[in-house]
Amino acid sequence: MTVNPVHLPVMPVEALANLLGDDKAGLFVDATLGLGGHSELILQASSQTRVIGLDRDAEAIALATTRLAQFGERFAAVHCDYRQIKTILEQRKIESVTGILADLGVSSFQFDTPERGFSFRFDAESPLDMRMDRSQQTTAANLVNELSESELADVIYEFGEERAARRIARLIVAERGKAPIKTTTQLANLVVRAVHQKGHWRIHPATKTFQALRIAVNRELDDLDQFVADAIDVLKPGGRLAIITFHSLEDRIIKQAFRFQSGHCVCPPSQPVCQCGTAKRVTVLTRKAISPTAEEIAVNPRARSAKLRACQKL
Ligand SMILES: C[S@@+](CC[C@H](N)C(=O)[O-])C[C@H]1O[C@@H](n2cnc3c(N)ncnc32)[C@H](O)[C@@H]1O
């Protein structure tokens, strides 16, 4: 299968409006460079903008670097995890930036490349991989074949919000006892059997299990709130942070992190005295998360679950 390395940037107009504000000239960090769609828009917004793009996928870095070569020294790419944002900027002796964008999750390029093992919709035998950073050791196959039944069930339930998690974990453990589960097709068929779903489904029964494993392999939710705190630390006053999420687990963390950073107590209701240590460092620009328009979803169905939230440093 040939791979067409295309990824339409999600909510391009809304993301740019919330990220740039009036300050179109400046240094921006694209924390999830991908194929560079959003970075290109930022660089086109003014001849004065510069972008540092981060990604933990070396292939994405290479493709985006070629795409954005036309912008010369206004663009630089760094192969790293965005959770290292402070160290990366320190190494470059950059004290603060004008804006930071994070468009979380996988790119269409990753999803559409069968060898990367993110999707079960290919006929080919795709390996159960799902690593965004292919230099990382743990793959989805490692988790599926090595976690205990209860650990697997917890991952599938927690990160996939899959009600049939226990049944799926039980069947995985029974099947891997006969032979290791190595391909996306094997796992997808097994999930279909576990949930006893036949025929025409609206969403493939394995969707939630695959989402769960992807999140676990890439530790996608780990330290997301710390990333928000670090990003705000390196913003200049008036600088903006815009984050696009693709599922409720991520969005909940970002919403809560923005509440905390804007001075709202996030202690559980059962706690009589506030101990969360909130302090007002930002103004939230999006009282409600922004969703893509129906027109955008018609052109780019993968945008349908996207939510954009933005805040501005005081
Ligand atoms: C949705 S895509 C971004 C697409 C990009 N905005 C564009 O328009 O082409 C998300 C990208 O973030 C990267 N990514 C996900 N988690 C990351 C992390 N913790 N650190 C760095 N990059 C990450 C993925 O490898 C992927 O390339």
The ligand as an SDF file (V2000), in Angstrom:
LIG
                    3D

 27 29  0  0  0  0  0  0  0  0999 V2000
   -2.2520   15.2550   15.4670 C   0  0  0  0  0  0  0  0  0  0  0  0
   -0.5780   15.1670   15.0100 S   0  0  0  0  0  0  0  0  0  0  0  0
   -0.1170   16.8260   14.7120 C   0  0  0  0  0  0  0  0  0  0  0  0
   -0.4000   17.2670   13.3240 C   0  0  0  0  0  0  0  0  0  0  0  0
    0.0890   18.6670   12.9850 C   0  0  0  0  0  0  0  0  0  0  0  0
   -0.5610   19.6610   13.8110 N   0  0  0  0  0  0  0  0  0  0  0  0
   -0.1220   18.9710   11.5120 C   0  0  0  0  0  0  0  0  0  0  0  0
   -0.9030   19.8740   11.1990 O   0  0  0  0  0  0  0  0  0  0  0  0
    0.4900   18.3090   10.6660 O   0  0  0  0  0  0  0  0  0  0  0  0
    0.1910   14.8420   16.5280 C   0  0  0  0  0  0  0  0  0  0  0  0
    1.6870   14.6840   16.4660 C   0  0  0  0  0  0  0  0  0  0  0  0
    2.1580   14.8070   17.8020 O   0  0  0  0  0  0  0  0  0  0  0  0
    3.1780   13.8910   18.0290 C   0  0  0  0  0  0  0  0  0  0  0  0
    3.2090   13.6450   19.4710 N   0  0  0  0  0  0  0  0  0  0  0  0
    2.2770   13.0240   20.2160 C   0  0  0  0  0  0  0  0  0  0  0  0
    2.6540   12.9910   21.5070 N   0  0  0  0  0  0  0  0  0  0  0  0
    3.8540   13.6360   21.5720 C   0  0  0  0  0  0  0  0  0  0  0  0
    4.7520   13.9440   22.6280 C   0  0  0  0  0  0  0  0  0  0  0  0
    4.4940   13.5790   23.8850 N   0  0  0  0  0  0  0  0  0  0  0  0
    5.8600   14.6350   22.3350 N   0  0  0  0  0  0  0  0  0  0  0  0
    6.1310   15.0280   21.0510 C   0  0  0  0  0  0  0  0  0  0  0  0
    5.3300   14.7430   20.0140 N   0  0  0  0  0  0  0  0  0  0  0  0
    4.1990   14.0580   20.2700 C   0  0  0  0  0  0  0  0  0  0  0  0
    2.8160   12.6900   17.1960 C   0  0  0  0  0  0  0  0  0  0  0  0
    3.9740   11.9380   16.8900 O   0  0  0  0  0  0  0  0  0  0  0  0
    2.1740   13.3340   15.9720 C   0  0  0  0  0  0  0  0  0  0  0  0
    3.1110   13.5060   14.9340 O   0  0  0  0  0  0  0  0  0  0  0  0
  1  2  1  0
  2  3  1  0
  2 10  1  0
  3  4  1  0
  4  5  1  0
  5  6  1  0
  5  7  1  0
  7  8  2  0
  7  9  1  0
 10 11  1  0
 11 12  1  0
 11 26  1  0
 12 13  1  0
 13 14  1  0
 13 24  1  0
 14 15  1  0
 14 23  1  0
 15 16  2  0
 16 17  1  0
 17 18  1  0
 17 23  2  0
 18 19  1  0
 18 20  2  0
 20 21  1  0
 21 22  2  0
 22 23  1  0
 24 25  1  0
 24 26  1  0
 26 27  1  0
M  CHG  2   2   1   9  -1
M  END
$$$$
